[in-house]
Amino acid sequence: MENTKKSLFQRTLDVIEKIGSRLPDPFVLFLIFAVLIVVISVIATSLGASTVHPSTGEVVEVKSLLSREGIEFILTETVTNFTGFAPLGLVLAMMLGVGLVEKVGFFDYVIRKTLLKAPPFILTYTVVFVGIMGNIASDASAVIIPPLAALVFYKVGRHPLAGLAAGFAGAGAGFTANLLVAGTDVLLSGISTEAARIIDPEFVVTPLDNYFFNVVSVFMLTIIGGLITTRFIEPRLGTYEGAVEDEEETEVQNGGRGVLLAVIASVIYWGLIVGGFFLPNSYLAGEDGGFLNSPLLKGIVPVILVWFMIVGVTFGFTTKVLKTSTDVTNKMAEAIKDMAPYIVLVFAIAQFIAYFNWSNLAIWLAVNGAAFFESIQFTGIPLIILYVIFTGLLNFLITSGSAKWALEAPVFIPMFMQLGYDPAFVQAAYRIADSSMNIVTPLYPLMIVIISFMRRYDKNSNIGTYMSLMIPYAFSFLFAWIILLLVFYYTGLPLGPGAYTLLESRG
């Protein structure tokens, strides 16, 4: 048996994989964190830990969760912590619409037709672009797009693994970017709002707060992903000499007509929304006729939800996937059923955040953490970049984006707010690190799925093959994203409507 010595990189990956695999399930992990908060609150209270609230100027003392008041809070507020957790309702509501569109086959049909009909000279960029846009369907895009991209590359005489890599890079590493408001925007903004209210009880982070940044990211990543594929990945792979059987494509009845009618319905719907906004004394506009403080922006989630439902219903009935109103309800129920693991996880996350806030440990850590960084004069962009790197490294141990943000947000958003940064900026910094590092994380659940797709074209494919293809995308995306973040910071460009890098710039 041949004894081959592993490289330092492979040994490092083995260590990371071993440590990560020993971590408890995220639900159990957050219960452990909640217990740790209880213990730390007792210790901090005994030491007389306190700070001055930055907004009210009042002295805030850390409270013990094992005091009479604390035990009463734990026993009486457990259910309220869960049901009142802001992201829960937002995400479930959003999934009623997004899930319906997914279950009727709209995403799958559009992705297939887009890739199969893309002109050869822009095929690579189309694959990356579709991968990025596909995250509107969440993780489903990372399962649908890469094998389709590989097949398309194979059919046009190019190496299928290059297509697979480009598709997965877009869907996995470009997960946070999109031209549309996706479920991720709703999920993260809800957690960000909870964290920001540790400092300002009235603060709201909307699903649109990173929208402009996300839109620019789509085009930047598409170009970078396409260049990496054509200039680095394909030359490295060389000419593909294998042969595979083509998969039979299942044709959706009236699929093209369904998409057309869905587009027409969308134009009419958004035309009514925009037209209604500009009507004199419109109820959709703010008191001053503006958008930033308008009911439309504050209620953007139900507006988007209705849009997705219109698209899903229109496509579904046209293609005969839906035949009765009961079918619509059943499809939405299937979508919510898929969210069951998230709902279970939220219960533990909600308790952890509630304990963290009630004990005043969150505000204590935020104020003292900010004071520490100011005392050593380590603020500004160096601190932000360090935070991005920290999140990227943490991604090797905790792969769930929502779980990781639920852990980080209550700590870092208040801390950075004390240093003058807008929560939307901190959220954007988190997203670029989490998203770009997804595809090089050994514990990423979809890694094994992608390797299985790779073996259809190369039976010798393994984790080393996978990493050699994905690392160029991951680090190039991360580097470019950091540069983009700096551009927004130094130019003062808004990250989204009314959201900037600095709190003082927020309208």
C-alpha positions in Angstrom: 0.0 0.0 0.0 1.5 3.3 -1.0 2.2 5.7 1.9 1.8 9.3 0.7 2.6 12.1 3.0 -0.1 14.7 3.2 0.7 18.4 2.6 0.4 21.0 5.3 -2.8 22.3 3.7 -4.4 18.9 3.7 -3.3 18.3 7.3 -4.8 21.6 8.3 -8.1 20.7 6.6 -8.1 17.4 8.4 -7.7 19.2 11.8 -10.5 21.6 11.0 -12.8 18.8 9.9 -12.1 16.8 13.0 -12.7 19.8 15.3 -15.8 20.9 13.5 -17.3 17.4 13.4 -17.0 17.2 17.2 -19.0 20.3 17.7 -22.6 19.7 18.8 -25.6 20.3 16.6 -26.3 24.0 16.3 -29.5 23.6 18.5 -27.5 22.0 21.3 -24.7 24.5 20.7 -27.0 27.4 21.4 -28.5 25.8 24.4 -24.9 25.4 25.8 -24.3 29.1 25.0 -27.5 30.0 26.9 -26.3 28.1 29.9 -22.9 29.8 29.7 -24.6 33.2 29.7 -26.4 32.2 32.9 -23.1 31.2 34.5 -21.3 34.3 33.3 -24.1 36.6 34.5 -23.8 35.1 38.0 -20.0 35.7 38.0 -20.3 39.2 36.5 -22.9 40.2 39.0 -20.8 39.0 41.9 -18.0 41.2 40.6 -20.2 44.2 40.4 -19.9 44.6 36.6 -21.7 47.7 35.3 -21.4 50.3 32.6 -23.1 53.5 31.4 -25.7 53.2 28.7 -24.6 55.3 25.7 -28.1 56.4 24.9 -29.7 57.2 28.3 -26.6 57.9 30.3 -27.9 55.7 33.1 -25.7 53.2 35.0 -26.5 49.7 33.8 -25.6 46.8 36.1 -25.2 43.2 34.9 -28.0 41.1 36.3 -27.8 37.5 37.4 -30.0 35.0 35.7 -30.0 32.9 38.8 -31.5 35.6 41.0 -35.2 35.6 41.9 -35.9 38.1 39.1 -33.7 36.1 36.6 -35.4 32.7 37.3 -38.8 34.4 36.9 -37.7 35.8 33.6 -36.4 32.4 32.4 -39.7 30.6 33.4 -42.2 33.1 32.3 -40.6 34.4 29.1 -39.4 31.3 27.4 -42.4 31.0 25.0 -42.4 34.8 24.4 -38.7 34.8 23.6 -39.5 32.2 20.9 -42.7 33.6 19.4 -41.5 37.2 19.7 -38.2 36.5 18.0 -38.4 39.0 15.1 -36.7 36.9 12.3 -39.0 33.9 12.9 -42.2 35.5 11.6 -40.4 37.4 8.8 -38.7 34.3 7.4 -41.7 32.1 7.6 -43.9 34.7 5.9 -41.3 35.2 3.2 -41.0 31.4 2.7 -44.8 31.2 2.0 -44.1 33.1 -1.2 -40.6 31.9 -2.1 -41.5 28.3 -1.2 -44.5 28.4 -3.5 -42.5 29.6 -6.4 -39.9 26.9 -5.8 -42.4 24.1 -5.3 -44.3 24.8 -8.6 -41.0 24.4 -10.4 -40.5 28.0 -11.6 -36.9 28.3 -10.4 -35.9 25.0 -11.9 -37.5 25.8 -15.3 -36.0 29.3 -15.6 -32.5 28.1 -14.5 -32.6 25.2 -17.0 -33.7 27.4 -19.9 -31.3 30.2 -19.1 -28.2 27.9 -19.1 -29.2 25.7 -22.0 -29.9 28.7 -24.3 -27.0 30.9 -23.2 -24.8 32.0 -26.2 -21.4 30.3 -26.1 -19.3 33.5 -25.8 -21.1 34.5 -22.6 -21.8 31.0 -21.3 -19.3 31.1 -18.4 -20.5 34.4 -17.1 -24.1 33.3 -17.5 -23.4 30.2 -15.4 -21.9 32.3 -12.6 -24.7 34.9 -12.8 -27.4 32.3 -12.7 -25.7 30.7 -9.8 -25.6 34.0 -7.9 -29.2 34.8 -8.7 -30.3 31.3 -7.9 -29.8 31.9 -4.1 -33.3 33.3 -4.2 -34.2 29.6 -3.9 -31.7 29.2 -1.0 -29.6 26.1 -0.9 -31.7 24.5 -3.7 -29.7 26.5 -6.2 -26.4 24.9 -5.2 -27.9 21.5 -6.0 -29.7 22.4 -9.2 -27.2 24.8 -11.0 -23.8 23.0 -10.8 -24.8 19.8 -12.5 -26.8 21.7 -15.1 -23.8 23.9 -15.8 -21.5 20.9 -16.0 -23.9 19.3 -18.6 -24.1 22.5 -20.7 -20.2 22.8 -20.7 -20.0 19.1 -21.8 -22.5 19.6 -24.6 -20.5 22.5 -26.1 -17.2 20.7 -25.8 -15.8 22.3 -22.7 -14.6 20.6 -19.6 -17.7 19.8 -17.5 -15.9 20.3 -14.2 -15.2 23.9 -15.1 -18.9 24.5 -15.6 -19.7 22.7 -12.3 -17.1 24.8 -10.5 -18.4 28.1 -12.0 -22.0 27.2 -11.1 -21.2 26.2 -7.6 -18.9 29.3 -7.0 -21.8 31.5 -8.0 -24.4 29.6 -5.9 -22.2 29.0 -2.9 -19.6 31.7 -2.6 -21.9 34.4 -4.1 -24.8 33.4 -1.8 -25.3 36.8 -0.3 -25.6 38.8 -3.6 -28.7 39.2 -5.6 -30.7 41.7 -7.7 -33.8 40.7 -5.8 -34.6 40.8 -2.1 -34.1 37.2 -0.9 -35.0 35.3 2.2 -31.4 35.8 3.4 -32.0 39.5 3.5 -35.1 39.1 5.6 -33.4 36.6 8.0 -30.3 38.6 8.6 -32.0 41.9 8.9 -34.3 40.5 11.6 -31.4 39.3 13.7 -29.6 42.6 13.1 -32.6 44.6 14.3 -32.7 42.6 17.5 -29.0 43.2 18.1 -29.1 46.9 17.2 -31.9 47.5 19.7 -29.5 46.6 22.5 -28.2 50.2 21.9 -31.2 51.9 20.3 -34.6 50.3 21.2 -36.2 52.0 18.1 -33.6 50.9 15.5 -34.7 48.9 12.5 -32.6 47.1 9.9 -34.7 46.5 6.9 -34.3 43.7 4.3 -33.2 46.5 1.8 -30.3 47.9 3.9 -27.7 46.0 1.9 -29.6 46.1 -1.4 -27.3 48.5 -3.3 -24.2 46.7 -2.1 -25.7 43.4 -3.2 -26.6 44.6 -6.6 -23.1 45.9 -7.3 -21.8 42.6 -5.9 -23.7 40.5 -8.5 -22.0 42.1 -11.4 -18.6 42.2 -9.8 -18.7 38.5 -8.8 -20.0 37.5 -12.2 -17.1 39.1 -14.0 -14.5 37.7 -11.5 -16.1 34.3 -11.5 -16.1 34.2 -15.3 -12.5 35.3 -15.5 -11.3 32.8 -12.9 -13.1 30.0 -14.8 -11.7 30.9 -18.3 -8.2 32.1 -17.3 -7.4 29.6 -14.4 -9.8 26.7 -14.0 -10.2 25.6 -17.6 -6.5 25.8 -18.5 -5.7 23.8 -15.4 -8.3 21.1 -16.2 -7.3 20.9 -19.9 -9.4 19.1 -22.5 -12.0 16.7 -21.3 -11.8 13.3 -23.0 -14.4 11.4 -21.1 -18.0 10.5 -22.2 -21.2 10.5 -20.2 -24.8 9.8 -21.0 -27.0 12.9 -21.4 -29.7 13.3 -18.9 -33.2 13.5 -20.3 -34.8 16.9 -19.6 -38.3 16.7 -18.3 -40.3 19.3 -20.2 -42.7 21.3 -18.2 -46.1 21.7 -19.8 -46.6 25.3 -21.0 -43.5 26.4 -19.1 -42.6 29.2 -21.4 -46.1 30.5 -21.4 -46.1 30.3 -17.6 -43.0 32.4 -17.3 -44.3 34.9 -19.7 -47.6 35.3 -17.8 -45.7 35.5 -14.5 -43.5 38.3 -15.9 -46.6 40.2 -17.2 -48.4 39.7 -13.8 -45.2 41.0 -12.1 -45.0 44.1 -14.2 -48.7 44.9 -13.5 -48.2 44.3 -9.8 -45.1 46.4 -9.4 -46.6 49.0 -11.7 -49.6 49.4 -9.3 -47.2 49.6 -6.3 -45.0 52.2 -7.8 -47.9 54.1 -9.3 -49.7 54.0 -5.9 -46.6 55.4 -4.2 -46.5 58.5 -6.4 -50.2 59.3 -6.1 -50.9 62.6 -4.3 -51.1 62.0 -0.5 -50.4 58.3 -1.0 -50.7 56.0 2.0 -47.7 54.2 0.7 -45.4 57.2 1.0 -43.9 58.8 4.1 -45.4 61.9 5.7 -43.0 64.0 3.6 -43.7 62.0 0.5 -40.3 60.2 0.8 -39.4 56.5 0.6 -37.1 56.1 3.5 -39.7 56.6 6.2 -42.6 55.2 4.2 -45.0 52.4 5.1 -43.9 50.8 1.8 -40.3 50.4 2.9 -41.2 49.4 6.5 -43.7 46.8 5.1 -41.5 45.6 2.2 -41.7 42.0 3.3 -45.5 41.5 2.8 -45.2 43.4 -0.5 -42.5 41.0 -1.7 -44.4 38.0 -0.3 -47.5 38.9 -2.4 -45.3 39.3 -5.5 -43.8 35.8 -5.1 -47.3 34.4 -4.5 -48.5 36.0 -7.7 -45.6 34.5 -9.6 -46.1 31.1 -8.1 -49.8 31.0 -8.7 -49.5 32.3 -12.2 -46.8 29.8 -13.2 -48.4 26.9 -11.3 -51.8 27.2 -12.8 -50.5 27.8 -16.3 -48.3 24.7 -16.2 -51.1 22.6 -14.5 -48.9 22.0 -11.4 -51.6 23.8 -9.5 -55.2 22.9 -10.3 -57.2 24.0 -7.3 -56.8 26.5 -4.4 -56.0 23.5 -2.2 -53.0 22.8 -4.2 -51.7 26.3 -3.5 -52.1 25.8 0.2 -50.4 22.4 0.1 -47.4 23.7 -1.8 -47.0 26.5 0.7 -47.3 24.0 3.5 -44.6 21.9 1.9 -42.3 25.0 1.9 -43.0 25.6 5.6 -42.4 21.9 6.4 -38.9 22.3 4.9 -38.3 25.1 7.4 -38.9 22.8 10.4 -35.1 22.5 11.2 -34.8 26.3 11.2 -37.8 26.7 13.5 -36.3 24.3 16.0 -33.0 26.1 15.8 -34.7 29.5 16.4 -36.1 28.3 19.8 -32.5 27.9 21.1 -31.2 31.0 19.4 -34.0 33.1 20.8 -33.3 32.0 24.4 -29.6 32.7 24.0 -30.2 36.2 22.7 -32.9 36.9 25.3 -30.6 35.9 28.1 -27.7 37.9 26.7 -29.9 41.0 26.5 -31.8 40.7 29.8 -28.7 40.1 31.8 -27.2 43.3 30.4 -24.1 41.4 29.4 -24.7 42.5 25.8 -24.6 46.2 26.5 -21.7 45.8 29.0 -19.6 43.9 26.4 -20.5 46.4 23.6 -19.5 49.5 25.6 -16.3 48.0 27.1 -15.3 46.3 23.9 -15.6 49.5 22.0 -13.7 51.4 24.7 -10.9 48.8 24.5 -10.5 49.1 20.8 -10.5 52.9 21.1 -7.9 52.8 23.9 -5.5 50.9 21.7 -6.4 53.0 18.7 -7.5 50.0 16.7 -10.6 51.2 14.9 -11.7 52.0 11.4 -11.1 49.8 8.5 -8.4 47.6 10.1 -10.9 46.6 12.7 -13.6 45.8 10.0 -11.1 43.8 8.0 -10.1 41.9 11.1 -13.8 41.2 11.8 -14.2 39.9 8.2 -11.2 37.5 8.7 -12.6 36.4 12.0 -15.9 35.5 10.5 -14.3 33.7 7.6 -12.3 31.5 10.0 -15.4 30.9 12.2 -17.1 29.6 9.1 -14.8 26.6 9.2 -16.5 25.6 12.5 -20.1 26.8 12.2 -21.4 26.5 8.7 -25.0 27.7 9.3 -25.1 31.3 8.2 -28.1 32.2 10.4 -26.7 30.4 13.5 -23.4 32.2 13.1 -25.0 35.6 12.7 -27.2 34.9 15.7 -24.1 34.3 17.6 -22.1 37.3 16.3 -24.7 40.0 15.9 -25.5 40.6 19.6 -21.8 41.0 20.2 -20.5 42.9 17.2 -23.4 45.1 16.1 -23.7 46.9 19.5 -19.9 47.1 19.7 -19.5 48.6 16.2 -22.4 51.0 16.8 -20.5 52.3 19.8 -17.7 53.1 17.3 -20.0 54.9 15.0 -20.7 52.2 12.4 -24.2 51.4 11.0 -25.5 47.9 11.6 -26.1 47.6 7.9 -22.3 48.0 7.4 -21.5 45.4 10.0 -24.0 43.0 8.4 -22.5 43.5 5.0 -19.0 42.7 6.4 -20.4 39.6 7.9 -22.1 38.5 4.7 -19.1 38.8 2.5 -17.0 36.6 4.8 -19.6 34.0 5.5 -20.6 33.8 1.8 -17.2 33.6 0.1 -15.8 31.0 2.6 -18.8 28.6 2.2 -17.3 26.6 -0.6 -13.9 25.9 1.1 -15.4 24.9 4.5 -14.8 21.1 5.0 -18.1 20.9 7.0 -20.2 22.6 4.3 -23.0 20.0 3.8 -23.1 20.5 0.1 -19.4 19.7 -0.4 -20.2 15.9 -0.6 -23.1 16.5 -3.0 -20.8 18.5 -5.3 -18.0 15.8 -5.2 -20.6 13.2 -6.1 -21.5 15.4 -9.2 -17.8 15.7 -10.0 -17.4 11.9 -10.0 -19.9 11.6 -12.8 -17.3 13.1 -15.1 -14.1 12.1 -13.2 -14.3 9.0 -11.0 -11.1 10.0 -9.2 -12.4 13.3 -7.9 -12.0 13.8 -4.2 -11.8 16.5 -1.6 -8.4 17.6 -3.0 -9.9 18.0 -6.4 -12.8 19.9 -5.0 -10.5 22.3 -3.0 -8.2 22.9 -5.9 -11.2 24.1 -7.9 -13.0 26.1 -5.2 -10.1 27.9 -3.5 -9.4 30.4 -6.4 -13.1 31.5 -6.3 -13.4 31.7 -2.6 -10.3 33.9 -2.0 -10.8 36.0 -5.1 -14.4 36.7 -4.1 -13.4 37.6 -0.6 -10.6 39.9 -1.7 -12.8 41.7 -4.2 -15.6 42.0 -1.7 -13.3 43.6 0.9 -12.2 46.1 -1.8 -15.8 46.8 -2.6 -16.6 47.3 1.1 -13.8 49.8 1.3 -15.1 51.7 -1.8 -18.5 52.1 -0.1 -16.8 53.2 3.1 -14.5 55.8 1.6 -17.0 57.2 -0.9 -19.9 57.3 1.5 -22.2 55.5 -0.9 -25.4 54.1 0.6 -25.4 50.3 1.2 -29.2 50.4 0.7 -32.0 53.0 0.9 -31.1 55.2 3.9 -28.3 52.9 5.1 -24.7 53.9 5.1 -21.4 52.8 6.6 -21.6 55.3 9.4 -24.5 55.8 11.8 -24.2 59.6 11.5 -25.1 59.4 7.8 -28.3 57.4 8.3 -31.4 59.5 7.5 
